[in-house]
Amino acid sequence: MQLPFGTIIFSAILSLGNSVVYLRSRSLRGPRTWNSGVECIKNIASFYFTENRILRTKSISLVHMTNLTSPAREIDVSFAEIVNNLVEKEFFKESLIRIATDSDERAENFNENSFKPITPSDYYILITDSHEKIINLIKNKLKKSIVWSQRAKFLIIFNNSKVLATSGNLQNFVERFFKKLLDLFDITDVVYAFASGIVTYDIFSTRLYQRTVDGRCEKIIAKRLDSCHDGKIRGLAELQEQALETTTMTLNDCNLRICCQVSPPFVDEECETGIELALVRVIWDQMKFDPEIVCTNMSRGDIEDGVATDLLNELVERRCDLLIGSFFPDNDLEDFGQSVTYMEDSYTWYAPLAEYRAPWKSLLVIFLYSTWLLLIFSLIWAGSMWYVLGRFSHRENHHHKLYILCLLNAWQVLIGISTNNRPNHMPLRLLFISIALYGLNIATIYTSKLITVFTNPVFDDQIDTREKILISGLPFGGRAEYHDWFDNGDEIDKVVLKRFNISADFQPTTESLVRVREGKQILLANRMFVLSNNYNDLIFGFRDNVFSNPMEIITTKGFPLLLDFNNIISILKDNGITFKLYNDFMYNITILARMRTTNNEEIDTVLTVKHLQGPFIILLYGYILSIIVFCGELVRHRWFSK
């Protein structure tokens, strides 16, 4: 339902009757008590609900809590009335308002699905008199909602005079609550207004990765911003101005543990250099944090029966703050934080390099089988034409009237060898010239291709398709996260999925490439890893990619620095830094490949006996054929008669 001035309300049926009212003194029961609380909410929201990064309509969730004590109950009811009646138009301008409750009661005709917004909540407003109520509300209600977001901003109004008397140090009291929200729900952006008087609220906000007075680095602390007295904040203008600033957050040399999966060239073996590490190094220089690098060959892991494995489990257990190592976007990571993407990589199969085709075979494979048949037919036809013209020409000598000699003459002309039996008269001379020109062209084409075959020999029977992988009988596999790529309706992929190995032998390491080179297995790996390895020229990579993707950093779902990371990465991308890092590597690899190719060409320029196997075999067959014909002549006395 679209309402005036761009406001939409999604409202649950509130049950405002479930409240607990305690007898209070006259000073605690007047309207001034709760009106000041309502005004404080609006003033805090005026600077706290300012977000330059949100380009769509803001989504605000007002959470009603039952069984509140007075005056928290009156503040909640009064503010709910303002929201429902849209009294404060400027406050709710261009906002999506959702009213939720911790009550399980619903009207009989209430369909909750009809009121579910499609955008996550950007802001939460909670009015309470107990920290435990907020913890239970988030755990049992808000966290299960489809609009839940740990990265939302939480405005909490706390009013309970009984707690005030026993809270002791207010700073520590608020800070303990902030740490509990962080540990349980990864909530890091909170403004907390504590009722320290009848109409006075002390305002605190979270600050991340700050050093304390004694030098310790705390992940989250409470910082006092100002106070709100009788609904007014003295330093409101300054707070509103600060809210519009978009400076990058700094961590004051606090530690972040970065778990690096070894994946050259993005993260090299010792986790000291690499393309991706160079990118992250720019981020930690900008944000001034002290990285603790954890180098591992552990795989990214997956979600199995709702439980994270390998590096994802390290992230869940808070043993890592970030994961890097050429990780690609994946639907299985919906419960984790993911940065904007950068760079790119592709994945393909790597199989053992087949043996080079024997040089003598190259003499045959230059032409197709059908082409050889055509050449043989043309030879027989040329010999026959020679015989016919010579036979019926009365002026030609007897050498042009014998079929076998005519055939030999045609063959000699075709391969560019001169013959002593040259024609004496014009008809046969014209045929001689046409056969000679035909043979010259064929010999030139054959010779030019022969040079290419000798200098760049091809492989005999290379494994270069999925079908050949399955037929070969060699074990094949890769990382566990690659397994899902074959989970589809394709029949061949179903077989690949069933036989896919994810053991340690099939991880992208130099040892795995050695086993591929030795013909013991076939590996699915990223091209950049193989390009950066010395075994690049010793194994065969398929031409087609199995998968291509950009890369990203993986964090916990509510990682507080993710937006700052994304901003820096986006700036680096816009300025071409990530493109340059990637292109520099590709340029260096190309130069090395050219150097290796040049060296190989210098070695291959010298012809060996292997290259001459074909001519020697032809000579041998000629000797054998001559002996057979000679023996035949002895038996039959004579083959050629004048």
N, C-alpha and C positions, 0 to 999 in steps of 0.2 A: 504494500500500500504506500504510495508516494504522497507525502504530506508537504505542506508549504515549506519554503526556504530549505528544500533539499534534505529533509530529515525523515528517516524511516525507523519505525519502532517494531521490534520483535519482543513481545511481552509474554511471559509465563503468567499463569493465574496465581497471584500472590495471596498468601494467607497471612494477613497482618494481625490476626487475632491471637496467634500463638506467641505471646510475649509475657515476660515476667516483669512486674512492676514492684519496685521496692520503695518504701517510705523514705523520702529525702527531706532535707531542710528546704525552707522557702526559696533560698538562693539557688538551689539545684532544680527547682520545679518550674521556674518561670520560662516563658517563650524565648527570652533573651539567651538562655542557656543553649537551646538547640538551634536558634536562628544564627548564632555566631558560628556554630559548627557547619551549617549549610553554606554560609558565606565564605568560610575558610575553604570548603571544597571547591567552590567556584573560582576563588582567587588562585588556589594552587593549580587547578586545571588550566588556568589562563596562561601559565608559563610551562607547566609540565606536559600538557597535551599539545605541545607544539612540536611538530616533526617534519623536517624538510624532506626526509627520504620517502615519505608516503605520498604518492602521486594520485592515489584513488581516494574515494570517500572514507573518512575515518570511521572505524568501528569501535564503539564504546559499549562495554558491558557493565551495567549496574547490578550488583549482586545483593539481593535482599537476604538477610539472615534472620531466622526466627529465634525466639527466646532471648532477645536482647534485654539488658537492664536499661533503666532510665538513667541518663538522657540519650544514650546511644539509640534507643528505640525511637524516640521522637525525631532525632536527626535523620534516621533512616526513613521514617514515614514522611517527613516534610520534604526530603529530597526526592522521594519516589513520586510524591504529588506533583512536584515541579516537572519531573520527567514525563509523567503521564499526561499532564495538561499542557505541556510545551510552553510553560510560562516564560522561561528564559530563552528567547529565540536566538540571541547571539551566541549563547553558550552551546546550543545544539546545532548551530548552523553547519550545513553540509556534513552531517554526521549520521552514521547508522547506529541507532540506539537499540540495545538488547537488554531486557530486564530478566534476570534469572533469579532463582531462589534455591535455598537449601532444603525446602520442603518437598516431600514426596506426593503431596496432594495435588490432584488435577481435576478439572471439571470433567463431567462425563463425556461431553461432546468435544473435548480439547484434543486436537491432533498436533502433536509436537512436531512432526515432520513438516507441517505447513509453515512453521515458524523458524525453521533452521536456516540461518543466513549462509551464504556461500563463501563469505570472506572471514578469515580468522580475526579474532579480537585484537585490536591494537592497544586498547586501554581497558583496565578494570578499575571500578570504584567499589571499595568494600568498607562498610561501616561496622565496627565490631567492638566488643568489650572483652575479648579473650583471644589470645594467640592460638589456643588449642582449637577454637571454632574455625579459625581461618585454615589451619592445617588440615582439619577433617573435611572442610568444604572443598578445598582444592583437591585433596586426595580422592574423595568419594563422588564429587560432582563435576567440578570444572575441568579436571584433567581428562575426564571421559567424554567431554563435549567435543563436537567436531570443530568448534571455533577456538579450541584451546591453543595457546601459543606461549611457550616459555619466554619468548622474546618480547612479549607485550609489556607495557608499562603498568605498574600497579600503584594506585593511589589508595592508601589505607588510613582511615580515621579511627583512632583508638580512644575510647572514652570510658573509663572505669575508675572512679575515685578510690575504690578499695585497692586496686592494683597500684595506684599512684602512691599510696601510703606504704606499700611493701616493696616497691620496685628498686629502691636503693639508688645506685648510680644509673641515671636515665640513659646515658650514652651506652653503657655496657648492656643494659636491658634491651635496647633497640638493636644493638650489634649482634647479640645472641640470636635474636629473631631473624635478622637478615641472613646469618650463617645457616640457620635451620632451613630457610626457604631455598638457599643455594644448594645445600646438601640433599634435600629431599626432592626438589622440583626443578633445579637449575634456573631458578628465578634470580635475576641479577639487577633489574631496573625497578627500584621501588622508591616512592616518596611516602614517608610515614609521619602522620601528624598525631602527636601524643597530647592528650588533654592534661596539661600540667596545672591548670586552674579551671575555674568555673567557665570562663569565656576565653581562656588562653590555651593555645596549642603550640608546642615546640615541633618544628618541622625538621625532619632528618631525610637524607637521601643516601642511597648506596654509592660507594666509591670502590672501584675495582683495582686490584694490584697496586696497593699503596704501601709505602714503608712507614712503620710506626716510629715513635720517638726513640725507641731503643734499637732501631735499624732493621727490625724484622720485616719481612715482606708478607703482608696479609692479602689473601685473595679477595676479600671483601671486608669493608669497614663501614661504619655509619658516620656521616658528616652532617653536622648541624648547619642548616641553611639560614633559618630565620625563625621568627615566631609570628603567630597569627593571633592578634588580640581583638576581641569583639568583632571578628569577621574581617579585619584589615591586616595586611602585611606591609610593614614599613618599607622594606626593600623590594617591593613587588616589581617596580620598573627595572631595577638592575637584574633581577632574576629572569624577567621576560627577555631582556637583551642578551643575557648569557645563553638562554635557550635557543636563540637563533644562530649562535656560533656553531660551525661545523668542523672544528679543528680535529685532527686525528688524535685518537686516544694514545697516551704514552703509559708505559708500564713501570717507569722508574727503576729500570734494571732488575725487575722481578723475573723469576725463572718461569719458562714454559718448557715442558718436556715434549720434544718432537720425536716421535717414533718413525724412523726412516726404513722403509723396505728397500733392500738393495735391488736396484733396477737400473743398471747402466743404460744409457749415459745420463739419465735423469738423477740418479743417486748412485755414485760409484761405490766400489767395494768397501772402502774405509769410511764411507759417509762423510767425507771431507770436501769433495767436489761433486759437480754434476749440474746439469742445466736447471733442474727443479730446485736444487739447493741454492743456486745463484739467485733464483727468483725469491725464495723464502728469505735469503740473506738481506735482500732489499727491504722486505717487510719488517724484519726485526731491527734493521738500522733505523727505519722510519718510526717505529713504535717503541724503540729503546727498551727491548726486553732481552734478558740473558737466556739464550737457548741452551737447553740440555739435550744433546743429541743422543738418541738410543738407536744404535745400528743393529739391524736384524734381517735374517733371511726368512722370517716367518711370513706366511701368506696373508693377504688381506683378511681372509675368513669369510664366513657367511652366517646367515641366520638359520639355525637348525632347531626346529620345534620351539621357536621363540627365544632361543638362547644364542647369543653371539659367540663366535669362535675366533681363535687366533688374534690378529691385531685388533679386530673390532671388539673382542672381549677385553683387551688391554685398555681400550678407550672407555668401555662401560665401567670397568673397575677403577677408573681414574688413575691408571698407571701411565697414561699418555694424555696429553692435551690436544695434540694434532697428529694426523697420519699423512705422510707423503710417500710417494714411490710410484709414480705414473698410474695412479688410480683413476678409473673412468666412472662416469655417472652410471648409477644402477638403481633400478626400482627397489631392490632389496634393502637399500639404505634409507628408506623413508623415515626410520626412527633415529637417524643421525643427521648432523649438520653437514652441509656441502657448500663449498665455496663456489664462486663463479668459475667457469672453465677457462683454461688457457692451454696454449700449445696443442699438439695433436700427436697421435701415434696410430699405427695399424698393426694387425695381427694376422699371421699366416702360418702355414705348415712348413716345417723344415725337415727335409728327408736326406738320406745319404746320397752323396754325389755319385752318379753312375760312372762306370769306366768310359774313357773316351773310345769312340768307335775306331776300330782298326783302320789304319790309313788306306789299306788296299780296298776296303769296303767303300771308301769315299769315292773311288773311281766309278763305282756302280750307282751310288745313291744320288749322284749329281743330277741324273735324269730319272724321271718316274719310269716305272715298269712299262707303262703304255708307250712312253716316248722311245724307250729302247726297241720295242717291237716295231714302231713306225720306222726307226732308223734301219733296222734289219730288212724290213720290207722294201724301203727305198733303195737299199743296196742290191737286193735281188732284182728289183725292177730296173735299176740302172744297168746291171749286167745283162739282163734280158734284152733291153733296148739296144745295147752295144752289139749283142750277138745277132739280133734281127737285122740291124742296119749293115753290119759287116757281112752277114751271110748272103744277103741279097744285093750287095754292091759288088759288081763284077770286077771292079778295079782295085779292091782291097786285097791284101795278101792273106794267106791261110791262117795267120795268127789271130785274125779278127773273125774267123769263121768257126772257132772252137769255143764252146760255151764256157768251159772251165777257165780258159784264158781270158775271155771277155769279163767274167765275174771278178777275176783277180785284177784285171786292169781297172775296172770300176772301183774296186775297193782301194787300190793304191791312189787313185785320183781323189777319192772321198777323204782320205786321211792325210792328203797333202804330200804324198810320195810320188816322185816322177816315175814314169814307166817308159821302157824302151819300145813298147808296142804302140807307138803313137799312130793315129789315123793318117792316111795319105790323102784322103779326099774330103770335100766340104761337108757332106751330111754327117759323117762320123766326127769331124772336127768340131762342128757346132755342138754336138752332144758332149764331146770332151770338155769344151769350154763351160757349158752349163753345169756339168757335174763338178768341175773344178771350183767354180764360184760357190756352188752349194756346199761343197766340202770345206772350203775356206771359211765360210760363215759358221758352220757347225763346229769346226775345230777351234775357232776364236772364242765362241761362246763357252765351249766346254773348258778351254784353258783358263779363261777368266774366272769361272766358278771354281775350278780346281785350286787356284791360288788361295781363294777365300777358305775353302775346306781344309787346306793344309795349315794355314796360319791360324784359323779359329775352328779347331775340331769340335764336333758335337758329341753328345753323349749317346751311348748305345740304346739303353732302355731306361729312361729316367722316370721315377715315381713323381708324377706331377698332377694327379687328380685324386679326389676322395676315393674313387673306385679302386685305383691302384694301391692306395694305402690299405684298404681292407683286403685286397687280394694278396698283398705282400706278406701278410702274416706277422709283420713287425708290431711290437707294442707301441702305442701312441698315447699322448696325453699332454697336460699342461697344468696351470694353476687351477685351484678349485673354483674360482669365480668364473673361469671360462666355460665351465660345464654347462651352464644354463643356455649358452648360445645355440646348443643343438637340441634343446627341448622344444621341438616343433613337429609339424605333421609330415615333414619330409622323410621318406623311407630310409634313405641313406643316413641322414642325421640321426635317426632313431638307433641305427646300428652303431654309429660313432658314439652316441650318448651312452650306450650300454657298455662299450668296451673302453671308454675314456679313462685314463689313469691320472690320478691326482697325487701320487706318492712323491716322495722327496726326489726320486730319480728324474721326475718330469718337471721340475722347477727350472726357470730360466737361469742357468748357471753355466760356467765354462765346462764343468764336468759333464753336464747334459749334452752340450754341443760336441764334446769329445765322443760320447757314446753314439750320437747321430753320425758323426764322421766315420766311426768304425762300423756302421751298419747295424747297430744293436737296437735302435729305436727311432721313432719319429716324434718331433716336438712341435707343439703349438706355442709360439712365442711372438713377442712384439718385434717389429722390424728394426726399430732403433737400437734395441739391445744387441741384436745380431750384427748390425752395421758397425757398432762400436767394438766388436770382438774380433780377435785375430782369425777366428774360424769362419769369418764371413765368406771367404772365397773357397772354403773347403767343404761346404755343405750347400744343398740346393733349396732355395726358397721359392714357394709357389708364386706364380705371377699374380693370381687373384687373391684379394684379402678375404679373410674370414670375417673380420670385424674392424671398423675404424672408429676412432673416438677422440674427443678432447680429454683433458685431464683436470683433476680438481683436488682440493685439500679436504680431508674428512675430519669432522669434529663431532663433539657431542651435540645433541639436538638444540640445547639452549646456550651454546658457547657464546659468551658475551662479546667477544672480539670479532665475530664473524663478519659483521657489517663493515668494520674498519678494514679487515682483511680484503673484503670484496672491493671496497673503494680503492685501495692501493693497487690491487691486481687490475682493476678496470682502468686506472690511470696508466699503468705500465702497458696495458694492451693498446690503449688509445694513442700512446706515444711511440708505439712500435718496439718497445724493449723486449717483450716476449718473442716477437717475430725475429728480432735480431739475434737473440740467444739461440733460437732454433736454427736459423739460417747459417749462423757461424759454424755450428756443429756440422750441418750438412755440407757446407763448403769444405771444411777440413777433411771430412770423410771422402768427399769426391776427389780432392787432391791426392789423398793416399791411394785411392782406388786407381787413379790414373798412373801413379808411380808404379804400382804393382803390375798394371796392364802393360806399361812400357817395358818393364823388365821381362815379362813373359814373352812379349813380341820379339825382343832381342834374342831370347833363347830359341824361339821357334823358327827363326829365319834360317837356321842351318838344317838342311834335309838329311835325314838319317836313313838307314836301311829299311826302317819301318815304313817310311814314306814311299819307298821304291818296291814294296812288296808286290803291288799290283803288276808293274811291268815284268818283274822276275817270274811271277806266276804265269803271266801270258806267255813268256818265253819258254817256260817249262812245258806248258800245255802244247806249245808249237813243236817242241822237240818230240813229245810223246806222239802227237798227231802225225808228224813226219815219219817216225819209225813205223807207226801202224800202217800208213799209206805205202811205205817202202816194202813192208812185209806183204801187203796185199798185191803189190806189183810183182813181187817174186812168185806169188802163187798164181796169179792170172797172167804172168809174163809181161803184160804191158797195159797201161791204162790209156795212154794218149797215142793214137794212131794217126798217121798223116793221110 
